[in-house]
Amino acid sequence: MVSAAILGASGFAGQETLDRVLAHPELELATLGSDSHAGQPASALDPRLARNGHGGLPAFVTNAEALAEGADLVFVCGDLELEPPDDGVVVDLSGHRFDDRWSYALPELSPPTGRLIANPGCYATAALLALGPLKDVVDPASVVVDGKSGISGAGRTLSERAHAAAVLDNVTPYAVGAHKHAPEIEQLLGFPVCFVPHVVPLRRGLVTTCYVAASVDPRPLLEAAYAGSHVVDVIDGVPDVARLQGTDAAEVAAFEDEATGRWIVIAAIDNLGKGAAGQAVQNANLALGLEETAGLRLTGVLV
């Protein structure tokens, strides 16, 4: 068994990562890090962690203490200013995406190399799944990415933008013209895109609708890129956020606009699944030589 530590375990991404580690056949939870929950039992995060044999989980310690315990695998779930350990696999869910010492890893397009892995952001994941296989056949100047995410993408910390009064019955563009995921998308595509994110009144889920001028029909390229994937499905219909909520899967589809001849490429994911914790576990599996989909939520027909 591979020992796993989760730092920042009390946030949304940390809790989702914990759930997948507990379901993973090859991982054993070694330590839980959270500066805000240090000294408390795991059930302080969620009473369900006291059920079904989980009562023996380790209590929370500080993030620094969790890192110092020397687990084989470390998930960093939050903006934590901690130096990585000298050995073991480290998957950072929120940082080091532009650090050459770290492998920026979107498994289907850029698998992890080395032991220090930077997990892509949720918006970048969806946009790149839609556009990555098409980067050589689209006019870069034509690309517009419209992103919409549920409020859990803002994290567990309360803010004015995340207040129910600001979210319910509303659709809110934000960070217009300067979102942190735009350079991330550019890094893998090789050219900048016009990207505008929006918060929508959903708890979880994310969709990017990408408008492009392409020199060829993009559908065969998408199908070829994901033909061997157990995570990304290229579908004939419209990707469905509700169908993906709570899972680690992704759906991609392309449609030609009859009026203009432009292409509309849509990708949908769960922002906490394929957009965060699910992808982190997928990257860890690849780095450790484990079954790529071990511990992931990919089966079932949710309502």
URCORZI-V682955 format. One record per residue. BURIAL is 1 if it has 16 or more other C-alpha atoms within 10 Angstrom, else 0. Layout:
<<BURIAL> <BURIAL>>
This chain:
<<0> <0> <1> <1> <1> <1> <1> <1> <1> <1> <1> <1> <1> <1> <1> <1> <1> <1> <1> <1> <1> <0> <0> <1> <0> <1> <1> <1> <1> <1> <1> <1> <1> <1> <1> <0> <1> <1> <0> <0> <1> <1> <1> <0> <0> <0> <0> <0> <1> <0> <0> <0> <0> <0> <0> <0> <1> <1> <1> <1> <1> <1> <1> <1> <1> <1> <1> <0> <0> <1> <1> <1> <1> <1> <1> <1> <1> <1> <0> <0> <0> <0> <0> <1> <0> <0> <0> <1> <1> <1> <1> <1> <1> <1> <1> <1> <1> <0> <0> <0> <0> <1> <1> <1> <1> <1> <1> <1> <0> <0> <0> <1> <0> <0> <1> <1> <1> <1> <1> <1> <1> <1> <1> <1> <1> <1> <1> <1> <1> <1> <1> <1> <1> <1> <1> <0> <1> <1> <0> <1> <0> <0> <1> <1> <1> <1> <1> <1> <1> <1> <1> <1> <1> <0> <0> <0> <0> <0> <0> <0> <0> <1> <0> <0> <0> <0> <1> <0> <0> <0> <0> <0> <0> <0> <0> <0> <0> <0> <0> <0> <1> <1> <1> <1> <1> <0> <0> <1> <1> <0> <0> <1> <1> <1> <1> <1> <1> <1> <1> <1> <1> <1> <0> <1> <1> <1> <1> <1> <1> <1> <1> <1> <1> <1> <0> <0> <0> <1> <1> <0> <0> <1> <1> <0> <1> <1> <0> <0> <1> <0> <1> <1> <1> <1> <0> <0> <0> <1> <1> <1> <1> <1> <1> <1> <1> <1> <1> <1> <1> <1> <1> <1> <1> <1> <1> <1> <0> <0> <0> <0> <0> <1> <1> <1> <1> <1> <1> <1> <1> <1> <1> <1> <1> <1> <1> <1> <1> <1> <1> <1> <1> <1> <1> <1> <1> <1> <1> <1> <0> <0> <0> <1> <1> <1> <1> <1> <1> <1> <0> <0> <0> <0> <0>>
